[in-house]
């Protein structure tokens, strides 16, 4: 059975949605909607696209102020599943309310959180579950996009970054808080120290966020958008990671390779080789969308709106911690 997809929004990132739907088994992009005639969309509004009928999957790729209304419009047409981009809605309260509405309607609502679907994090999760590094003791991700310097920072691709009151954690760091939850589970506490290094922007562009776990493990997001790292394409992995355990370590390189080293050894094993993948960041958009379609058969998804609220709460706690200068409990 092939599911018909309706894509609402044809802005910058929606290009990755649009291309990837053409490569997802069991789905096809049936219609698009966008208010800008220059995009060449099939319809000018979501109402018009859904009113034409025949849409099984509604994919919302518009900005956060439009999310609640778009989801309500989609719920009224009762598709098989609704996907919504992040940042999800305008606030945690709004996201919580719309999540409850979707649950009451019995329509699955998922957040398009594709970073955990990057192949290196999937490989790390599998190896972690197989015991390749033993008990995890530390996880660090160093975000180094290198696109945040000078008065023209972000203007070429996402100019709205300059005026966002919250940037590093709200827009980018949220991905890695979700990855940390995916790999290690729910933390017990959180501490954040956030900075604005480029005076040309409004929000923070550097900082540390530390999650602590009852077993002694720590997960550290070390983000700095002004500096870069060793890679030919910073938007492949966005940085480097190190997952350390009692029995070994897993390292993510800038070329997308994952390297395993056993505790006490100097030899390493390339457990995930670098590979030229299409699409965005290891083809993670396609992987996420394929997961959505597969879930229509199994009824199981990883990034439900209800689950994603826990990641959003960590974002709010990070800003609260930075404002107070203290560690805060993170129990969900």
C-alpha positions, 0 to 999 in steps of 0.5 A: 500500500502506498501512502499519499503525502501532503507537504505544507510549506516549501521553505528552506528546509522543506526542500529536504522533505520534498526530495526525501519523500521521493525515496521513501518506500510505500509513500509518494508526495501527492500534493504541496501547499504554500502561500508563496506562488514562487514556490510552485506549490499545488495549493496556496493553503493547507485547507485547499490541499486537504480539501482536495482529498486523498492525503494519508500523511500530512507533513507540516514544514512551516514556522512555529507560529503556524503549527497549532492552527495547521495541526487543528486543520489537519486533525479535522480531515483525519489523516492517518498521521500528522508530522510537524517540524521543530521547533514544535509550536511557539511554546511548551504550553502550546505544544502540550495543548495541541498534543492533547488535542491530537491524542483526544482525536486519536490521530498520531502526531509526530515531531520531525526530529531527524537528528537521532536518525543520523546513521552514526547515532543509530550505529552508536545506539546499536553498539551501546545496546550490544555492550560494545563499550560496557556501562556508559560513563560519558557522552560529549557532542561538540557542535562546531558549525563555523557559520556564526562569525561576523555581521553576515552570520547566517544570512546566506541560508537562514537569516532569521537566526540573527533575530531569534531571542533563543538560538543555540539551544532552542534551534540547534541544541534541542537536537542533541538533547533529543539524541542524548535521551535516545542514547542514554535515557532520561537525565536526573539533572541539568546545568547550562552556561550559555553565551552570546559571542557574536554581537550581530545576533540577538540570541546565544551562540555558544555554551555548555549543557550538562545532563547527569544520570544516577549511575554517574554518567554525564552527557555534555553538549558543547556548542559553539557556532563560531568555530569549525572542526576537521571536515570537508562538510560541516553540515554532515555531522555538525561536529564530533562526538565521544561516547565513553564506557567502562569497556571502550569508547566510540568516536564520531569523526567529521566524515561520518565514521564511527570508531571503536577502541577497546579500553586499554587498547591502542588499536581501533576498529571502524564500525561505521565507515564514512559514506557519501549519502544523499539528502541532509546530514547522513540522509536522516530526513529520508530515514525519519520519513521511512520510520513514519511510514513503517510505523503505520504498519506497526503502530510504533514511532520514536518521536511522538509529540508526547515523547518530544515534550520531554525534550522541550522541557529540557530546553526550558530547563537549560535556559532556566539553569543558565539564568540562575547559574545552578543545576536543576532537577530534570525529572519528567 
